[in-house]
Amino acid sequence: MIIFGVALSVVLILVVGIVVARKVDGDSANYLVAGRRLGVPLVAVSLTAAAVDANATVGNTDLTSQFGFWSGASLAIGLALCLLLTGLFLAKRMNAMKLFTLGDFFRLRYGRPVEVLASVLMIVSFTFLLAGNLVACGFLLERFANIPYAWGVVLAVALVLAYTVAGGLFSDAYTAAIQTTITVVAAIVLLAWVAYSYGIVIPEGMGPFDLEQLSDPAAGAPINWATLISLAIGDIVAIDFMQRVFGAKSPSVAQRSCFVAAGLTAAIGTIFAIVALSVSSTLGISVENGPVLYTLLSDYAPPIIAILVLSGIVAASFSTASGAMLATSAIAVRNIFTVRRHTGTGPDPLLRWTRVAMIPFVIAGAVLAIRVSQTGILLTLAFDLMLACLAAPFVIGVFWKRPGAVAALGAMAVGFVVRMVFLALTPTLYGVPNDILYIPNELIGADFDGWATLIAALIGFGTFVALAFAVPRRESELDRELAVLADLAAEREASEKEGVGVPA
C-alpha cells in the first residue's frame, strides 16, 4: 500500500513534467532558463524543492539522531542561509546579467581558462550532490518495495531523467510546485503526529538551544560550523540555484523568491530535526537499522502518513536531482565544449547536446551513489569543494573588480589541492567514516574533522585576495570582458527577436 501511494505521486510528477515539456518548443533558452518568464511562485517553490532534498530530510534525521539538532538541521539551515544571502546580495545582479549558466559568469569575469576550470569543479561537485539524492531513493525502494539498493538507484535515475530530458527548467519548475506542496504538508503532518503520539522530547544537550554544539569541540562544534559555512557560502556557487535565478522574469522576482525559499527551507529542516530527536529518544530508533526516518515510517507511522512523507522525500530528491542533471549538462556543453544556441533555422544544437550530455553525468552519479551510500555527507562534500575553490572568485569577484584571472585560477588550484589532501588524510567526514577517499596515516585524526573544511576555505579565500593585490586585473582582461558582454547581448537580442522570454 505504501509503495503504491508513493508510486502515484511519482506518476503525477512524471505526467506534469512531460506535459509541460511542450513549452520548450525546440529552443535551448526555454530549456535552460524557462524563457526567463517564471514568477515568484514557481521560482520560490523550485528553489525550495532544490534545497529541501534527501540530504535535508533523510540525512538530516540520521545526523540529528546521532549527534544533536545542529548536526542535522545545519544541512537545511545552511541552505536557507545561502538562499537568504543570495537574495540579499546576488539574486538581482545575477538575474540582470541574463546569463544562461553560472559558467557564463566566470567567462565574462575572468576569461576562458577560468571558465573551463570552474565548470569542471562545478560538475564534479554536482555529481556528488546528485549521488546524495539517489542514495535516499535507493534506500527507500529497498526498504519499502524490496528492490535491491543498486537497482533502486538506477530506477530513480531513469524516472528523473525522463522528464528532465524532455522539459528542462520548465518541467523542473512546474513539478517543483507539486513537490514542494507535498513536502510542506508532509512535514507538518509528521510533526503533528509525532507530537500527539509520543510528545516532543528533546534529549539533554542535543536540542536547538543547546549551543555547546556550536561552541564546544567535544560536542561537534567544528563539524557543525563547517556544515553551516560550507552550505551557506559554498552553496552560493550552486549551479541549480542560479539556473532558477536566471529563469526569473525580473531581478525583483529573483530576490523575493530567494527570501520565500529561505524561510520554507529553514522551517522544513527544523521540523525534521525535531522529529528525529523525539523518536530517537522515545522509541530508541537509531541508524544501526537503516535511515531513522525510514524506520519510523515503516514500523510505527500510519500508512497514510508514511505515504505522504515518503512521497515528499521522493519529490524533493527528484527535484534536486533534476536540477543537478540539467545544470551540469548545460555547463559541460556550453562552457566546456562551447556549443551555442542556434538563432537561425534548423535544430538548436545547444538544446540537443545538453540533452545528450545528461547521460554520462547520471551514470557517474549513480555509480557514486552505489559506492558511497551516505546522504548528508555527499551534499556537504560537494559544497566543501565550492567553498574552498569557487566561492571567493564568485562572491568577491561580483563586487571587487581588482582580481583577475590569476587570482581566480590560483584560488581554485590551491583550494582544491588543500581540500583534497585534507580529505585523503582525515579518517572521518562530518562524523562518519570517510568511505570516499582515505589514506591511513598518523598525521591527522578524527578530531580534525570539520576543521578541514574551515581551514581549506580560509586558504582559498586568502589565496584569492593575496593574488588580487599581487597580480591585479590587466587591461587586456577588461577588453576581453567587453567582448564577451557584446556576445551575450547579441545572443539575448536574437532570443528577443524570436519571442523567447515573452510570456505565452
LOPA-72355 format. One record per residue (C-alpha): residue in one letter; x, y, z. Coordinates in steps of 0.1 Angstrom, whole numbers, plus 2048, in hexadecimal, padded with zeros to 3 digits. Each point is the difference from the previous one (the first is absolute). Layout:
# LOPA-72355
aXYZ/...
# end
This chain:
# LOPA-72355
m800800800/i81C818809/i8147FC7E1/f7E08017EB/g7F882280F/v82380D7FA/a7FF7F37DC/l7E08157FA/s81281F80A/v81E7F77E9/v7E87FA7E3/l7F0822806/i822811800/l80A7EE7E0/v7E08087EE/v802825809/g8258027F7/i7FB7F07DE/v7E08147F8/v812821808/a81D7F67E9/r7EC80E7E3/k80982380C/v8247FA7F6/d7F68027DB/g8227F67F3/d81281D810/s81D7FD818/a7F8822810/n7DE7F180A/y8117E080B/l81C80F815/v7F081F80F/a7DA7FB7F9/g80081D7E8/r80881781E/r7DB802808/l7FB7EF822/g7EE81381B/v805800826/p7EA7E1807/l8137E97E7/v82380D808/a7FA7FE825/v7F37DD800/s81B7F47E9/l81B80F816/t7EF7F081E/a7FE7DE7EF/a8248027F7/a80B809824/v7E97E8813/d80D7E07F0/a8087DD80E/n81E80E812/a7EC81A813/t7E67E6809/v80E7DD802/g82480B806/n7F481A819/t7ED7E7815/d81D7E7800/l81981980C/t7E9811819/s7F77DF811/q8257F8804/f810822808/g7E5819808/f7EB81B7F0/w81C8157F1/s8117E27F0/g7E27F87EA/a7EB8207FE/s81F8127F5/l7FC7F07DE/a7DF8127FB/i80881F814/g8218047EC/l7EC7FF7DF/a7E781980E/l81C818809/c80E7FB7DD/l7DE80A7F1/l7FE81E817/l82380C7F7/t7F97FB7DB/g7E0814803/l81181C813/f81F8047EB/l8007EC7DF/a7DE7F77F2/k7F88227F0/r8238037F2/m8017DD7F1/n7DD8027F1/a8078217F0/m81F7F27EF/k7E97E97EB/l8187E2801/f7F87DD7F4/t8167EE81A/l81680981D/g81E7F67EB/d7F881F7EA/f80881681E/f8237F2803/r8068057DB/l7F3824801/r813809820/y8217ED7FC/g8037F17DD/r8017DE7EF/p8197ED816/v7ED809820/e7DF7F77EF/v80C7DD7F8/l8107F9822/a7E280E813/s7E97EB7EB/v8137E0807/l7FF807825/m7DB807800/i7F87E17EC/v8157EA819/s7EE81081D/f7DD7FB7F2/t8077DC7F7/f8057FC826/l7DF812806/l7ED7EB7E7/a80E7E0810/g7F580B823/n7DC8037F4/l8027DE7EE/v80B7F0820/a7E0809812/c7EB7F37E3/g8137E07FF/f7FC7FA825/l7DB8087FE/l7F97E77E4/e8157E6812/r7ED805820/f7DC8037F3/a8007EE7DF/n81A7E5805/i81380D7E2/p8267FB805/y811820809/a8158037E0/w7E27FA7E9/g7EC819815/v81A81A7F8/v7FF7F87DB/l7DA802800/a800822810/v81980C7E6/a7EA7F47E4/l7E181180E/v810822806/l8127FF7DE/a7DF7F97EE/y7F0822807/t820814804/v80C7F77DD/a7DE8097F2/g7F9821811/g81F80F810/l7FA81D818/f7DB8037F7/s7F97DC80A/d81680581F/a7ED81F80B/y7DD7F37FB/t8077DE810/a81081381D/a7DE810808/i7F37DD806/q81F7F4812/t80281E818/t7DB7FD808/i8047DC809/t81F806815/v7F281D814/v7DF7ED808/a8147E0808/a817813818/i7E2810813/v7EC7E0802/l81F7EC80B/l80781881C/a7DC80180C/w7FE7DA800/v8217FC814/a7F581B818/y7DE7F0806/s80D7DC802/y821803812/g80482480A/i81C8187F7/v81D7F3814/i8228107FD/p81D7EC810/e817815817/g81C8117ED/m7F27F87DD/g7E581B7FB/p8018207EB/f80781581F/d81D7EB80C/l8198177F0/e81E7EC80C/q7FB7EE7DF/l80D8207F0/s81A80981A/d80F7E080F/p8177EB7E9/a7F77E2815/a7DB8057F6/g8088027DB/a8038267FD/p81A7FF7E4/i7EC7E87EB/n7E0813805/w8108217F7/a8107F07E2/t7DE7F47F4/l7F0822805/i81B8137EF/s8067E87E3/l7DB8017F8/a7F9825808/i81E80D7EB/g80B7E37EB/d7DD7F97F4/i7FE8247F2/v8137F17E3/a7E47E77FB/i7FA7FC7DB/d7DC7F3805/f7F781D817/m80E8197E7/q7EE7EF7E3/r7DF808811/v80B824808/f8088057DB/g7DD7F37F7/a7EF81A815/k7EE81B7EB/s81081D812/p81B80881A/s7E680881B/v7EE7DE7F9/a8227EE804/q807812821/r7DD7FB810/s8007DB7F5/c8217FB813/f7F180E820/v7E17EB7FE/a8147E07F9/a81880881D/g7E3801819/l7F07E07F3/t8217EE800/a809809824/a7DE7F780D/i7FF7DE7EF/g8237F780A/t7F9809824/i7E07EB801/f8127E17F4/a81C80581A/i7E780481D/v7EE7E07F4/a8217ED800/l80980B823/s7DE7F780D/v7FE7DD7F1/s8247F7807/s7F9808825/t7DE7F1804/l8027E27E8/g8257F9801/i8038027DA/s8248017F4/v8138007DF/e80C7DD807/n7E07F27F1/g8018177E1/p7F58247FB/v7EE80D81F/l7E380F7ED/y7FA7E17EC/t7FF7EA81F/l7E7818810/l7EA8007E1/s8017DA7FA/d7FD7F4824/y7EC81A813/a7ED8197EA/p7DD7FB7F2/p8017F77DB/i7F18217F4/i81B814812/a81B7E97F3/i7F38057DD/l7FF826804/v82380380F/l8107E87E8/s7F08117E3/g80F82080D/i8237F1802/v7FE7F27DD/a7F28207F2/a81C815811/s81B7E77F4/f7F28017DC/s7FF8267FF/t82580380C/a80B7E47E9/s7EE8107E3/g810822806/a8237F0803/m7FC7EC7E0/l7F581F7EC/a81A81880E/t81E7E87FD/s7F87F67DC/a7F98257F6/i82180B80F/a8137E37EF/v7F28077DE/r7FF826801/n81E809815/i8187E47F9/f7F87F67DC/t7F48237F6/v7E07F57EF/r7EA81F7FB/r7DB8057FC/h7F57FE7DB/t7EE8207F5/g7F87F67DD/t7EC7E57F0/g8047DB809/p8057EE821/d81081281D/p8227EE807/l80280D824/l7DE7F0807/r8097E07EF/w8227FB810/t7F580B823/r7E77E47FF/v81A7E77F4/a81A80B81A/m7E97F681C/i8077DC7FB/p8247FE80B/f7F981681E/v7E37EB80D/i8157E07FB/a81C810815/g7E880B81B/a7F07DD801/v8227EF803/l80A81781C/a7DF7FB813/i8047DA7FE/r82480280D/v7FB81A81C/s7DE7FC80F/q80081F815/t7E781D7FC/g80A81F814/i8257FA7FB/l7FF8017DA/l7ED820801/t817812818/l8207F37EE/a7F280E7DF/f7FF82380F/d8207FB813/l8108017DE/m7EC81E7F5/l80A812820/a8257F97FD/c8038067DB/l7E58167F1/a7EF81481B/a81A81B801/p8038057DA/f7DA8027FD/v7F481281F/i81E819803/g8038037DA/v7DD80C7FC/f80881F815/w8258057FE/k80F8087DE/r8257FE808/p8047DA800/g8077F17DE/a8057DD7F1/v8207F9813/a7EE805822/a7E37EA7F5/l8167E47F2/g81780181F/a7E37FE818/m7F07E37EE/a8207EC7FD/v80C806824/g7DD7FB80F/f7FB7E07ED/v8227F1809/v7FD809825/r7DD7F3804/m8077DF7EE/v8207FB815/f7EC805820/l7E57E97F3/a8197E57F9/l811803822/t7E1804817/p7F17DF80B/t7DD80E805/l7EA8177EB/y7E5813814/g8007E781B/v7FF7DF7EC/p81B7EA7F1/n81180F7E1/d7F67E77E5/i8078177E4/l826805801/y8157F881E/i8257F7802/p8087F2823/n819816812/e80B80B822/l8018257F8/i7DB809802/g7E67F1817/a7DA802802/d802820815/f80B8137E0/d7DE7F97F1/g7EE8217FA/w820814802/a80A7F27DE/t7E28137F0/l807820812/i8258017FB/a7FE7F77DB/a7E681C7FC/l81681A811/i81E7F57EB/g7EB8037E0/f7F3823809/g82280B80C/t8117F57E0/f7E68137EB/v804820813/a8267FE801/l8037FA7DB/a7E781C7F9/f818818810/a81F7F07F1/v7F47FC7DD/p7E28177F9/r7EA7FE7E2/r81080A7DF/e7F38187E6/s7FD7E37E7/e7E87EE818/l7EA81F801/d7FF8017D9/r7F87DB800/e7E3805818/l7F181A7E9/a8027E87E3/v7EF7E5814/l7E581980B/a7FA8087DB/d7FD7DB7F7/l7E67FA81D/a7ED81F7F5/a7FE7F37DC/e7F47DF80D/r7E5810815/e7F58177E3/a7FC7E17EA/s7EB7F081A/e7EA81E803/k7FB8027DB/e7F47DD7FF/g7E880581D/v8147EE81B/g7F880E822/v7DF80F7F6/p7E37F1814/a7EB7E97EC/
# end
